[in-house]
Every structure is written in structure tokens, then in C-alpha cells.
Amino acid sequence: MRLFKRKPRVTIEQLCQEFYDTHIFNASIRGIDVWKLFCQTAFDSIVEADQSFAATDRDTFQVEMTALRMELFALAWMRRFKREGLAVSQSLFTKCYLEEKGNLAIWDTMGEYNQAVARSATTTETGQQVAGPLGRGQVAFLNSLRFGVFKKWAQKSEDAVGDRTQGEEREELLNGVARVANRIGADIKRRNGILVKLLTARAADRLGCEVTLSFGALFRLAALIQGFYQGASEAIAEVDLVKS
């Protein structure tokens, strides 16, 4: 008889915090910052493919990779659990986590990549928005679906916190819900690979080198992005969620 190992049962908060702590913000082994070392190694790999990349600031590169990794964790989360409410809770927890860490700049940068994720759902392999009657219908349907999800969970989230959410806090809450809606329809496994292409182009642009980078360097940057998603998917698949 084959025995199956039971998966650990964790809450949304526990799963997110453990991933962020052990893979990014407190990823230390024997005093070595493993995430920083990883980013430095990745940076050197891209320089190996294109010497012009050496002019890029290493700290800025690490910030961009951190934001990318966290955005792809959120996308992998949606693909794994598929329930909108869980995705909203994950998004809002992530914002609070980064605020407590004094790293809201990462949250803002994630928003840049979230926009690229949103565009990928209606973008062709050539980088153009889908066209024609069918294409316009697809865009209209997706926009309607996203708006419906946003409206539903924005109201639920506001009801949950009541009068405590006003002004800037309300705007931030709605932003967290909007990011979930933006991920609807996005799929990193689409044959045309457009999601990875858009994220790679956005990262290169934000690093100031989109036009000048060689194909080899862009390929290595794209491989990093693929790896972030795969790693997040594997980590999420190892546990079962329970109510907080």
C-alpha cells in the first residue's frame, strides 16, 4: 500500500509570511543573506551575456527582482487556489507585511508589474492588443469580469473594516483588490509566452536598458522570471490552507 505524506495545514498569513521571510527578507544562512547573494549571482549572469548591463545599479536590480518575485507569488497563488476571496486576503496581507517592514516601495513597484500581468491577458505574441470582433469581445468580457470582481470584493473588504477605512487607507485597500482583478485571465503558461515577455520588457525598461540589452541577456532575465513563478508554485503546492 502506497503511503502519502499529509501536507502541512497553514493559514493565509502563515503561508505568505513564511515564504516572504524564508525566501526574501530574512533569508539568512550562517550570516549570509541568501536572497542578496542570489540577486548578485543573477546580476553577474546577465552581465556575462551583455557587458553593458554592468552599468545597472545592483541595489536597484535587487529591488526589481524582489517586486517581481512577490508579484509572481501572487499570480501563482491565484492559479493554485482559484478563489477570489483568498486572493484578496493574500493581496491585502502582502501590503500590510511590506508596510510593517518599511518596504512600501516594493509594493509600489509590484504595481508596475501587476499592470504588465493585466495586459498579458489580451496581448498577442507580437505585443499588440487582440483585434477584430472576437478580440474586442474578449477584451470587453474580461474587463466586465474584472470590474465585477473588483466591485464585489472592494465592498466586502470595506464592510469588513467598517469606518476605520477612510481617505488614503481606503484607496490602498481598493488598490489591493484591484491588483487581484488585474490578474484574472493572466496565464504564464500561454503558448506565446507573452506574460514573461511583457514582464521582461518592463523590468529592462525600469532598469534603464530595454533598448540596449542583447537577446542573451533578455533571455536570462526571462529565465529568472520563469523561475520565480515555478518556485512560488512549488512552495504553495506543498501546503493546504485553513481558515485564519
NULUM-217445 format. One line per 3 residues: their letters; for each residue x, y, z of C-alpha. Coordinates in steps of 0.5 Angstrom, whole numbers, plus 500, padded with zeros to 3 digits. Layout:
REM NULUM-217445
a) X,Y,Z ~ ...
***
This chain:
REM NULUM-217445
mrl) 500,500,500 ~ 503,507,498 ~ 503,512,504
fkr) 502,519,502 ~ 505,525,507 ~ 500,529,509
kpr) 501,537,507 ~ 502,542,513 ~ 496,546,514
vti) 497,553,515 ~ 493,560,515 ~ 494,565,509
eql) 498,569,514 ~ 503,564,516 ~ 504,561,508
cqe) 505,569,506 ~ 510,571,512 ~ 514,564,512
fyd) 515,565,504 ~ 517,572,505 ~ 521,571,511
thi) 525,565,509 ~ 526,567,501 ~ 527,574,501
fna) 527,579,507 ~ 530,574,513 ~ 533,569,508
sir) 540,568,512 ~ 544,562,513 ~ 550,563,517
gid) 550,570,517 ~ 550,570,509 ~ 544,574,506
vwk) 542,569,501 ~ 537,573,497 ~ 542,578,496
lfc) 547,573,494 ~ 542,570,489 ~ 541,577,486
qta) 548,579,486 ~ 549,572,482 ~ 544,573,477
fds) 546,580,476 ~ 553,577,474 ~ 550,572,470
ive) 546,578,466 ~ 553,582,465 ~ 556,575,463
adq) 551,576,457 ~ 552,583,456 ~ 557,587,459
sfa) 553,594,458 ~ 549,591,464 ~ 554,592,469
atd) 553,600,469 ~ 546,598,472 ~ 546,599,480
rdt) 546,593,484 ~ 541,595,489 ~ 536,597,484
fqv) 536,591,481 ~ 535,587,487 ~ 529,592,489
emt) 526,590,482 ~ 527,583,483 ~ 524,583,490
alr) 518,586,487 ~ 518,581,481 ~ 518,575,486
mel) 513,578,490 ~ 508,579,484 ~ 509,572,481
fal) 508,569,488 ~ 501,573,488 ~ 500,570,481
awm) 502,563,483 ~ 497,564,489 ~ 491,565,484
rrf) 493,560,480 ~ 493,555,486 ~ 487,557,490
kre) 483,560,485 ~ 478,563,490 ~ 478,571,489
gla) 477,572,497 ~ 483,568,498 ~ 487,572,493
vsq) 484,579,496 ~ 487,577,503 ~ 493,575,500
slf) 494,582,497 ~ 492,586,503 ~ 496,582,508
tkc) 502,583,503 ~ 501,590,503 ~ 501,590,511
yle) 507,586,511 ~ 511,591,507 ~ 509,597,511
ekg) 511,593,517 ~ 518,592,514 ~ 518,599,512
nla) 518,597,505 ~ 512,600,501 ~ 517,602,496
iwd) 517,595,494 ~ 509,595,494 ~ 509,601,489
tmg) 514,597,484 ~ 510,591,485 ~ 504,595,482
eyn) 508,596,476 ~ 509,589,474 ~ 502,588,476
qav) 500,592,470 ~ 504,588,466 ~ 501,582,468
ars) 494,585,467 ~ 496,587,460 ~ 498,580,458
att) 491,577,458 ~ 489,581,452 ~ 496,582,448
tet) 498,578,442 ~ 505,575,441 ~ 507,581,438
gqq) 506,585,443 ~ 499,588,440 ~ 492,588,444
vag) 488,583,441 ~ 484,586,435 ~ 478,584,431
plg) 471,583,433 ~ 473,577,437 ~ 479,580,440
rgq) 474,586,442 ~ 469,582,445 ~ 475,578,449
vaf) 477,585,452 ~ 470,587,454 ~ 468,581,457
lns) 475,581,461 ~ 474,588,463 ~ 467,586,465
lrf) 469,580,469 ~ 475,584,473 ~ 470,590,474
gvf) 465,585,477 ~ 471,582,482 ~ 473,589,484
kkw) 467,592,486 ~ 465,585,490 ~ 471,585,494
aqk) 472,592,495 ~ 465,593,498 ~ 467,586,502
sed) 473,589,504 ~ 471,596,506 ~ 465,592,510
avg) 470,588,514 ~ 474,594,517 ~ 468,599,517
drt) 469,606,519 ~ 477,605,520 ~ 478,606,513
qge) 478,613,510 ~ 482,617,506 ~ 489,614,504
ere) 487,608,508 ~ 481,607,503 ~ 485,608,497
ell) 490,603,499 ~ 485,598,500 ~ 482,599,494
ngv) 489,598,490 ~ 490,592,494 ~ 483,589,491
arv) 485,592,484 ~ 491,588,483 ~ 487,582,484
anr) 482,584,479 ~ 488,585,474 ~ 491,578,475
iga) 484,575,472 ~ 486,572,465 ~ 493,572,466
dik) 497,566,465 ~ 504,565,465 ~ 504,558,461
rrn) 500,561,455 ~ 504,558,449 ~ 506,565,446
gil) 510,567,453 ~ 507,574,453 ~ 507,575,460
vkl) 514,573,461 ~ 516,578,455 ~ 512,583,458
lta) 515,583,465 ~ 522,582,462 ~ 521,588,458
raa) 518,592,464 ~ 524,590,468 ~ 529,592,463
drl) 526,599,462 ~ 525,600,469 ~ 533,598,470
gce) 534,603,464 ~ 537,598,459 ~ 531,596,455
vtl) 533,598,448 ~ 541,596,449 ~ 540,589,452
sfg) 542,583,448 ~ 538,577,447 ~ 542,573,451
alf) 541,578,457 ~ 534,579,456 ~ 533,571,456
rla) 537,570,462 ~ 532,576,465 ~ 526,572,463
ali) 529,565,466 ~ 529,569,472 ~ 522,571,472
qgf) 520,564,470 ~ 524,561,476 ~ 521,566,481
yqg) 514,563,478 ~ 516,556,479 ~ 519,557,486
ase) 513,560,488 ~ 508,555,485 ~ 512,549,488
aia) 512,552,495 ~ 505,554,495 ~ 503,547,493
evd) 507,544,499 ~ 501,546,504 ~ 494,546,505
lvk) 490,553,507 ~ 486,553,513 ~ 482,559,516
s) 485,564,520
***
